[in-house]
Amino acid sequence: MRIEKRRRQFVFSSHNANIPVLGDAEQIVGLMPVVDGGVERTVIEENLCGSIDVPGIKNLVKDLLEGGQRAFTTRRAKYGF
């Protein structure tokens, strides 16, 4: 994915941290569930959007996605950052 993303755009939806972290995601959008008047909907908050290298986004991935911290450890070992 890291090589191919130079030529094309990928859009993924996942609960697994390996996809955005090892794919070196340039844009992550955290979705927040909201119940308003008994109706469920999803909200996109600006502070939950950004690159995998933004500290707040990195924490979002670590805290919410399966394998979060382990994915960052693998990324560091594999790519050196």
PDB file as gemmi writes it, atoms N, CA and C in Angstrom:
CRYST1    1.000    1.000    1.000  90.00  90.00  90.00 P 1                      
ATOM      1  N   MET A   1       0.822  -1.198   0.000  1.00  0.00           N  
ATOM      2  CA  MET A   1       0.000   0.000   0.000  1.00  0.00           C  
ATOM      3  C   MET A   1       0.862   1.256   0.000  1.00  0.00           C  
ATOM      4  N   ARG A   2       1.954   1.232   0.762  1.00  0.00           N  
ATOM      5  CA  ARG A   2       2.804   2.427   0.811  1.00  0.00           C  
ATOM      6  C   ARG A   2       3.336   2.787  -0.557  1.00  0.00           C  
ATOM      7  N   ILE A   3       3.682   1.804  -1.365  1.00  0.00           N  
ATOM      8  CA  ILE A   3       4.217   2.071  -2.708  1.00  0.00           C  
ATOM      9  C   ILE A   3       3.092   2.493  -3.645  1.00  0.00           C  
ATOM     10  N   GLU A   4       2.005   1.767  -3.629  1.00  0.00           N  
ATOM     11  CA  GLU A   4       0.888   2.039  -4.549  1.00  0.00           C  
ATOM     12  C   GLU A   4       0.181   3.361  -4.264  1.00  0.00           C  
ATOM     13  N   LYS A   5       0.239   3.840  -3.029  1.00  0.00           N  
ATOM     14  CA  LYS A   5      -0.469   5.089  -2.727  1.00  0.00           C  
ATOM     15  C   LYS A   5       0.163   6.302  -3.404  1.00  0.00           C  
ATOM     16  N   ARG A   6       1.345   6.123  -3.963  1.00  0.00           N  
ATOM     17  CA  ARG A   6       1.959   7.198  -4.744  1.00  0.00           C  
ATOM     18  C   ARG A   6       1.211   7.409  -6.059  1.00  0.00           C  
ATOM     19  N   ARG A   7       0.534   6.347  -6.532  1.00  0.00           N  
ATOM     20  CA  ARG A   7      -0.151   6.407  -7.823  1.00  0.00           C  
ATOM     21  C   ARG A   7      -1.665   6.479  -7.712  1.00  0.00           C  
ATOM     22  N   ARG A   8      -2.217   6.090  -6.569  1.00  0.00           N  
ATOM     23  CA  ARG A   8      -3.670   6.028  -6.444  1.00  0.00           C  
ATOM     24  C   ARG A   8      -4.099   6.304  -5.013  1.00  0.00           C  
ATOM     25  N   GLN A   9      -5.375   6.488  -4.855  1.00  0.00           N  
ATOM     26  CA  GLN A   9      -5.947   6.754  -3.539  1.00  0.00           C  
ATOM     27  C   GLN A   9      -6.691   5.516  -3.062  1.00  0.00           C  
ATOM     28  N   PHE A  10      -6.530   5.187  -1.794  1.00  0.00           N  
ATOM     29  CA  PHE A  10      -7.242   4.079  -1.185  1.00  0.00           C  
ATOM     30  C   PHE A  10      -8.175   4.617  -0.115  1.00  0.00           C  
ATOM     31  N   VAL A  11      -9.330   3.996   0.028  1.00  0.00           N  
ATOM     32  CA  VAL A  11     -10.262   4.328   1.103  1.00  0.00           C  
ATOM     33  C   VAL A  11     -10.601   3.021   1.807  1.00  0.00           C  
ATOM     34  N   PHE A  12     -10.327   2.960   3.103  1.00  0.00           N  
ATOM     35  CA  PHE A  12     -10.596   1.772   3.899  1.00  0.00           C  
ATOM     36  C   PHE A  12     -11.463   2.137   5.092  1.00  0.00           C  
ATOM     37  N   SER A  13     -12.211   1.183   5.536  1.00  0.00           N  
ATOM     38  CA  SER A  13     -12.942   1.288   6.793  1.00  0.00           C  
ATOM     39  C   SER A  13     -12.526   0.090   7.627  1.00  0.00           C  
ATOM     40  N   SER A  14     -12.017   0.345   8.834  1.00  0.00           N  
ATOM     41  CA  SER A  14     -11.476  -0.766   9.613  1.00  0.00           C  
ATOM     42  C   SER A  14     -11.482  -0.472  11.105  1.00  0.00           C  
ATOM     43  N   HIS A  15     -11.516  -1.542  11.876  1.00  0.00           N  
ATOM     44  CA  HIS A  15     -11.331  -1.462  13.320  1.00  0.00           C  
ATOM     45  C   HIS A  15      -9.954  -2.000  13.688  1.00  0.00           C  
ATOM     46  N   ASN A  16      -9.151  -2.311  12.681  1.00  0.00           N  
ATOM     47  CA  ASN A  16      -7.828  -2.876  12.884  1.00  0.00           C  
ATOM     48  C   ASN A  16      -6.786  -1.800  12.608  1.00  0.00           C  
ATOM     49  N   ALA A  17      -5.932  -1.540  13.586  1.00  0.00           N  
ATOM     50  CA  ALA A  17      -4.950  -0.464  13.479  1.00  0.00           C  
ATOM     51  C   ALA A  17      -3.870  -0.720  12.435  1.00  0.00           C  
ATOM     52  N   ASN A  18      -3.641  -1.974  12.067  1.00  0.00           N  
ATOM     53  CA  ASN A  18      -2.564  -2.272  11.113  1.00  0.00           C  
ATOM     54  C   ASN A  18      -2.779  -1.621   9.754  1.00  0.00           C  
ATOM     55  N   ILE A  19      -4.016  -1.489   9.316  1.00  0.00           N  
ATOM     56  CA  ILE A  19      -4.272  -0.917   7.990  1.00  0.00           C  
ATOM     57  C   ILE A  19      -3.834   0.545   7.911  1.00  0.00           C  
ATOM     58  N   PRO A  20      -4.307   1.430   8.775  1.00  0.00           N  
ATOM     59  CA  PRO A  20      -3.851   2.822   8.659  1.00  0.00           C  
ATOM     60  C   PRO A  20      -2.405   3.039   9.098  1.00  0.00           C  
ATOM     61  N   VAL A  21      -1.963   2.299  10.116  1.00  0.00           N  
ATOM     62  CA  VAL A  21      -0.621   2.531  10.652  1.00  0.00           C  
ATOM     63  C   VAL A  21       0.447   2.006   9.703  1.00  0.00           C  
ATOM     64  N   LEU A  22       0.352   0.744   9.307  1.00  0.00           N  
ATOM     65  CA  LEU A  22       1.367   0.176   8.418  1.00  0.00           C  
ATOM     66  C   LEU A  22       1.234   0.712   7.000  1.00  0.00           C  
ATOM     67  N   GLY A  23       0.039   1.187   6.636  1.00  0.00           N  
ATOM     68  CA  GLY A  23      -0.158   1.815   5.334  1.00  0.00           C  
ATOM     69  C   GLY A  23       0.252   3.272   5.327  1.00  0.00           C  
ATOM     70  N   ASP A  24       0.715   3.782   6.476  1.00  0.00           N  
ATOM     71  CA  ASP A  24       1.167   5.165   6.616  1.00  0.00           C  
ATOM     72  C   ASP A  24       0.092   6.138   6.134  1.00  0.00           C  
ATOM     73  N   ALA A  25      -1.098   6.019   6.712  1.00  0.00           N  
ATOM     74  CA  ALA A  25      -2.268   6.793   6.287  1.00  0.00           C  
ATOM     75  C   ALA A  25      -2.020   8.294   6.356  1.00  0.00           C  
ATOM     76  N   GLU A  26      -2.416   8.970   5.303  1.00  0.00           N  
ATOM     77  CA  GLU A  26      -2.302  10.417   5.252  1.00  0.00           C  
ATOM     78  C   GLU A  26      -3.534  11.100   5.827  1.00  0.00           C  
ATOM     79  N   GLN A  27      -4.653  10.387   5.868  1.00  0.00           N  
ATOM     80  CA  GLN A  27      -5.887  10.957   6.408  1.00  0.00           C  
ATOM     81  C   GLN A  27      -6.671   9.862   7.122  1.00  0.00           C  
ATOM     82  N   ILE A  28      -6.910  10.070   8.403  1.00  0.00           N  
ATOM     83  CA  ILE A  28      -7.753   9.187   9.192  1.00  0.00           C  
ATOM     84  C   ILE A  28      -8.943  10.011   9.663  1.00  0.00           C  
ATOM     85  N   VAL A  29     -10.119   9.445   9.541  1.00  0.00           N  
ATOM     86  CA  VAL A  29     -11.343  10.113   9.973  1.00  0.00           C  
ATOM     87  C   VAL A  29     -11.974   9.250  11.056  1.00  0.00           C  
ATOM     88  N   GLY A  30     -11.970   9.761  12.287  1.00  0.00           N  
ATOM     89  CA  GLY A  30     -12.607   9.062  13.399  1.00  0.00           C  
ATOM     90  C   GLY A  30     -14.091   9.394  13.428  1.00  0.00           C  
ATOM     91  N   LEU A  31     -14.910   8.380  13.438  1.00  0.00           N  
ATOM     92  CA  LEU A  31     -16.363   8.574  13.444  1.00  0.00           C  
ATOM     93  C   LEU A  31     -16.896   8.391  14.856  1.00  0.00           C  
ATOM     94  N   MET A  32     -17.782   9.274  15.267  1.00  0.00           N  
ATOM     95  CA  MET A  32     -18.364   9.214  16.608  1.00  0.00           C  
ATOM     96  C   MET A  32     -19.863   8.935  16.514  1.00  0.00           C  
ATOM     97  N   PRO A  33     -20.343   7.896  17.197  1.00  0.00           N  
ATOM     98  CA  PRO A  33     -21.777   7.613  17.191  1.00  0.00           C  
ATOM     99  C   PRO A  33     -22.515   8.588  18.107  1.00  0.00           C  
ATOM    100  N   VAL A  34     -23.688   9.034  17.663  1.00  0.00           N  
ATOM    101  CA  VAL A  34     -24.502   9.971  18.434  1.00  0.00           C  
ATOM    102  C   VAL A  34     -25.955   9.504  18.358  1.00  0.00           C  
ATOM    103  N   VAL A  35     -26.648   9.576  19.486  1.00  0.00           N  
ATOM    104  CA  VAL A  35     -28.082   9.315  19.487  1.00  0.00           C  
ATOM    105  C   VAL A  35     -28.764  10.645  19.754  1.00  0.00           C  
ATOM    106  N   ASP A  36     -29.567  11.088  18.802  1.00  0.00           N  
ATOM    107  CA  ASP A  36     -30.230  12.384  18.882  1.00  0.00           C  
ATOM    108  C   ASP A  36     -31.724  12.185  18.689  1.00  0.00           C  
ATOM    109  N   GLY A  37     -32.488  12.372  19.745  1.00  0.00           N  
ATOM    110  CA  GLY A  37     -33.935  12.188  19.654  1.00  0.00           C  
ATOM    111  C   GLY A  37     -34.320  10.756  19.328  1.00  0.00           C  
ATOM    112  N   GLY A  38     -33.537   9.807  19.815  1.00  0.00           N  
ATOM    113  CA  GLY A  38     -33.807   8.408  19.558  1.00  0.00           C  
ATOM    114  C   GLY A  38     -33.310   7.903  18.212  1.00  0.00           C  
ATOM    115  N   VAL A  39     -32.661   8.772  17.455  1.00  0.00           N  
ATOM    116  CA  VAL A  39     -32.141   8.396  16.136  1.00  0.00           C  
ATOM    117  C   VAL A  39     -30.613   8.315  16.217  1.00  0.00           C  
ATOM    118  N   GLU A  40     -30.076   7.173  15.785  1.00  0.00           N  
ATOM    119  CA  GLU A  40     -28.624   7.008  15.760  1.00  0.00           C  
ATOM    120  C   GLU A  40     -28.052   7.598  14.474  1.00  0.00           C  
ATOM    121  N   ARG A  41     -26.921   8.309  14.619  1.00  0.00           N  
ATOM    122  CA  ARG A  41     -26.230   8.832  13.446  1.00  0.00           C  
ATOM    123  C   ARG A  41     -24.748   8.917  13.774  1.00  0.00           C  
ATOM    124  N   THR A  42     -23.960   9.187  12.772  1.00  0.00           N  
ATOM    125  CA  THR A  42     -22.519   9.285  12.941  1.00  0.00           C  
ATOM    126  C   THR A  42     -22.068  10.713  12.680  1.00  0.00           C  
ATOM    127  N   VAL A  43     -21.177  11.196  13.532  1.00  0.00           N  
ATOM    128  CA  VAL A  43     -20.670  12.559  13.427  1.00  0.00           C  
ATOM    129  C   VAL A  43     -19.167  12.493  13.154  1.00  0.00           C  
ATOM    130  N   ILE A  44     -18.712  13.362  12.272  1.00  0.00           N  
ATOM    131  CA  ILE A  44     -17.278  13.505  12.016  1.00  0.00           C  
ATOM    132  C   ILE A  44     -16.833  14.789  12.702  1.00  0.00           C  
ATOM    133  N   GLU A  45     -15.965  14.643  13.710  1.00  0.00           N  
ATOM    134  CA  GLU A  45     -15.451  15.799  14.434  1.00  0.00           C  
ATOM    135  C   GLU A  45     -14.081  16.183  13.870  1.00  0.00           C  
ATOM    136  N   GLU A  46     -13.884  17.474  13.660  1.00  0.00           N  
ATOM    137  CA  GLU A  46     -12.654  17.962  13.029  1.00  0.00           C  
ATOM    138  C   GLU A  46     -11.397  17.527  13.786  1.00  0.00           C  
ATOM    139  N   ASN A  47     -11.467  17.481  15.108  1.00  0.00           N  
ATOM    140  CA  ASN A  47     -10.289  17.103  15.892  1.00  0.00           C  
ATOM    141  C   ASN A  47      -9.976  15.611  15.802  1.00  0.00           C  
ATOM    142  N   LEU A  48     -10.849  14.822  15.163  1.00  0.00           N  
ATOM    143  CA  LEU A  48     -10.611  13.394  14.971  1.00  0.00           C  
ATOM    144  C   LEU A  48     -10.222  13.071  13.526  1.00  0.00           C  
ATOM    145  N   CYS A  49      -9.747  14.084  12.811  1.00  0.00           N  
ATOM    146  CA  CYS A  49      -9.344  13.908  11.410  1.00  0.00           C  
ATOM    147  C   CYS A  49      -7.907  14.378  11.232  1.00  0.00           C  
ATOM    148  N   GLY A  50      -7.118  13.570  10.529  1.00  0.00           N  
ATOM    149  CA  GLY A  50      -5.756  13.990  10.248  1.00  0.00           C  
ATOM    150  C   GLY A  50      -4.844  12.834   9.915  1.00  0.00           C  
ATOM    151  N   SER A  51      -3.576  13.138   9.781  1.00  0.00           N  
ATOM    152  CA  SER A  51      -2.544  12.174   9.417  1.00  0.00           C  
ATOM    153  C   SER A  51      -2.218  11.251  10.585  1.00  0.00           C  
ATOM    154  N   ILE A  52      -1.685  10.097  10.268  1.00  0.00           N  
ATOM    155  CA  ILE A  52      -1.270   9.132  11.281  1.00  0.00           C  
ATOM    156  C   ILE A  52      -0.174   9.711  12.181  1.00  0.00           C  
ATOM    157  N   ASP A  53       0.516  10.751  11.732  1.00  0.00           N  
ATOM    158  CA  ASP A  53       1.604  11.338  12.510  1.00  0.00           C  
ATOM    159  C   ASP A  53       1.157  12.454  13.452  1.00  0.00           C  
ATOM    160  N   VAL A  54      -0.100  12.864  13.391  1.00  0.00           N  
ATOM    161  CA  VAL A  54      -0.630  13.879  14.306  1.00  0.00           C  
ATOM    162  C   VAL A  54      -0.853  13.217  15.674  1.00  0.00           C  
ATOM    163  N   PRO A  55      -0.297  13.786  16.755  1.00  0.00           N  
ATOM    164  CA  PRO A  55      -0.395  13.140  18.068  1.00  0.00           C  
ATOM    165  C   PRO A  55      -1.823  12.756  18.491  1.00  0.00           C  
ATOM    166  N   GLY A  56      -2.797  13.613  18.284  1.00  0.00           N  
ATOM    167  CA  GLY A  56      -4.171  13.292  18.662  1.00  0.00           C  
ATOM    168  C   GLY A  56      -4.742  12.125  17.880  1.00  0.00           C  
ATOM    169  N   ILE A  57      -4.389  12.038  16.603  1.00  0.00           N  
ATOM    170  CA  ILE A  57      -4.847  10.937  15.753  1.00  0.00           C  
ATOM    171  C   ILE A  57      -4.141   9.648  16.158  1.00  0.00           C  
ATOM    172  N   LYS A  58      -2.862   9.755  16.455  1.00  0.00           N  
ATOM    173  CA  LYS A  58      -2.104   8.589  16.911  1.00  0.00           C  
ATOM    174  C   LYS A  58      -2.737   8.023  18.186  1.00  0.00           C  
ATOM    175  N   ASN A  59      -3.121   8.889  19.110  1.00  0.00           N  
ATOM    176  CA  ASN A  59      -3.771   8.436  20.346  1.00  0.00           C  
ATOM    177  C   ASN A  59      -5.130   7.810  20.057  1.00  0.00           C  
ATOM    178  N   LEU A  60      -5.879   8.380  19.129  1.00  0.00           N  
ATOM    179  CA  LEU A  60      -7.165   7.818  18.731  1.00  0.00           C  
ATOM    180  C   LEU A  60      -6.986   6.381  18.237  1.00  0.00           C  
ATOM    181  N   VAL A  61      -6.009   6.174  17.381  1.00  0.00           N  
ATOM    182  CA  VAL A  61      -5.735   4.840  16.837  1.00  0.00           C  
ATOM    183  C   VAL A  61      -5.311   3.886  17.954  1.00  0.00           C  
ATOM    184  N   LYS A  62      -4.406   4.332  18.821  1.00  0.00           N  
ATOM    185  CA  LYS A  62      -3.928   3.484  19.916  1.00  0.00           C  
ATOM    186  C   LYS A  62      -5.063   3.090  20.860  1.00  0.00           C  
ATOM    187  N   ASP A  63      -5.943   4.035  21.153  1.00  0.00           N  
ATOM    188  CA  ASP A  63      -6.989   3.813  22.147  1.00  0.00           C  
ATOM    189  C   ASP A  63      -8.204   3.054  21.616  1.00  0.00           C  
ATOM    190  N   LEU A  64      -8.551   3.256  20.350  1.00  0.00           N  
ATOM    191  CA  LEU A  64      -9.813   2.714  19.849  1.00  0.00           C  
ATOM    192  C   LEU A  64      -9.698   1.517  18.915  1.00  0.00           C  
ATOM    193  N   LEU A  65      -8.634   1.427  18.157  1.00  0.00           N  
ATOM    194  CA  LEU A  65      -8.546   0.356  17.172  1.00  0.00           C  
ATOM    195  C   LEU A  65      -7.848  -0.873  17.744  1.00  0.00           C  
ATOM    196  N   GLU A  66      -8.255  -2.034  17.279  1.00  0.00           N  
ATOM    197  CA  GLU A  66      -7.666  -3.294  17.716  1.00  0.00           C  
ATOM    198  C   GLU A  66      -6.188  -3.343  17.334  1.00  0.00           C  
ATOM    199  N   GLY A  67      -5.327  -3.656  18.287  1.00  0.00           N  
ATOM    200  CA  GLY A  67      -3.896  -3.776  18.007  1.00  0.00           C  
ATOM    201  C   GLY A  67      -3.183  -2.457  17.832  1.00  0.00           C  
ATOM    202  N   GLY A  68      -3.726  -1.374  18.376  1.00  0.00           N  
ATOM    203  CA  GLY A  68      -3.201  -0.031  18.160  1.00  0.00           C  
ATOM    204  C   GLY A  68      -1.730   0.145  18.464  1.00  0.00           C  
ATOM    205  N   GLN A  69      -1.331  -0.056  19.707  1.00  0.00           N  
ATOM    206  CA  GLN A  69       0.063   0.149  20.085  1.00  0.00           C  
ATOM    207  C   GLN A  69       0.971  -0.838  19.371  1.00  0.00           C  
ATOM    208  N   ARG A  70       0.551  -2.075  19.246  1.00  0.00           N  
ATOM    209  CA  ARG A  70       1.356  -3.087  18.568  1.00  0.00           C  
ATOM    210  C   ARG A  70       1.609  -2.703  17.103  1.00  0.00           C  
ATOM    211  N   ALA A  71       0.613  -2.094  16.453  1.00  0.00           N  
ATOM    212  CA  ALA A  71       0.781  -1.654  15.064  1.00  0.00           C  
ATOM    213  C   ALA A  71       1.857  -0.575  14.959  1.00  0.00           C  
ATOM    214  N   PHE A  72       1.886   0.351  15.916  1.00  0.00           N  
ATOM    215  CA  PHE A  72       2.911   1.402  15.895  1.00  0.00           C  
ATOM    216  C   PHE A  72       4.299   0.825  16.158  1.00  0.00           C  
ATOM    217  N   THR A  73       4.391  -0.181  17.026  1.00  0.00           N  
ATOM    218  CA  THR A  73       5.666  -0.843  17.298  1.00  0.00           C  
ATOM    219  C   THR A  73       6.170  -1.555  16.043  1.00  0.00           C  
ATOM    220  N   THR A  74       5.277  -2.224  15.332  1.00  0.00           N  
ATOM    221  CA  THR A  74       5.637  -2.911  14.085  1.00  0.00           C  
ATOM    222  C   THR A  74       6.075  -1.903  13.029  1.00  0.00           C  
ATOM    223  N   ARG A  75       5.367  -0.778  12.934  1.00  0.00           N  
ATOM    224  CA  ARG A  75       5.710   0.266  11.960  1.00  0.00           C  
ATOM    225  C   ARG A  75       7.114   0.812  12.227  1.00  0.00           C  
ATOM    226  N   ARG A  76       7.408   1.052  13.499  1.00  0.00           N  
ATOM    227  CA  ARG A  76       8.724   1.586  13.867  1.00  0.00           C  
ATOM    228  C   ARG A  76       9.828   0.590  13.481  1.00  0.00           C  
ATOM    229  N   ALA A  77       9.612  -0.691  13.740  1.00  0.00           N  
ATOM    230  CA  ALA A  77      10.613  -1.714  13.425  1.00  0.00           C  
ATOM    231  C   ALA A  77      10.767  -1.897  11.911  1.00  0.00           C  
ATOM    232  N   LYS A  78       9.649  -1.831  11.197  1.00  0.00           N  
ATOM    233  CA  LYS A  78       9.666  -2.088   9.762  1.00  0.00           C  
ATOM    234  C   LYS A  78      10.207  -0.916   8.949  1.00  0.00           C  
ATOM    235  N   TYR A  79       9.795   0.307   9.301  1.00  0.00           N  
ATOM    236  CA  TYR A  79      10.130   1.471   8.488  1.00  0.00           C  
ATOM    237  C   TYR A  79      11.119   2.441   9.157  1.00  0.00           C  
ATOM    238  N   GLY A  80      11.393   2.235  10.434  1.00  0.00           N  
ATOM    239  CA  GLY A  80      12.339   3.094  11.119  1.00  0.00           C  
ATOM    240  C   GLY A  80      11.777   4.407  11.618  1.00  0.00           C  
ATOM    241  N   PHE A  81      10.428   4.482  11.708  1.00  0.00           N  
ATOM    242  CA  PHE A  81       9.815   5.690  12.294  1.00  0.00           C  
ATOM    243  C   PHE A  81       8.531   5.353  12.976  1.00  0.00           C  
TER     244      PHE A  81                                                      
END                                                                             
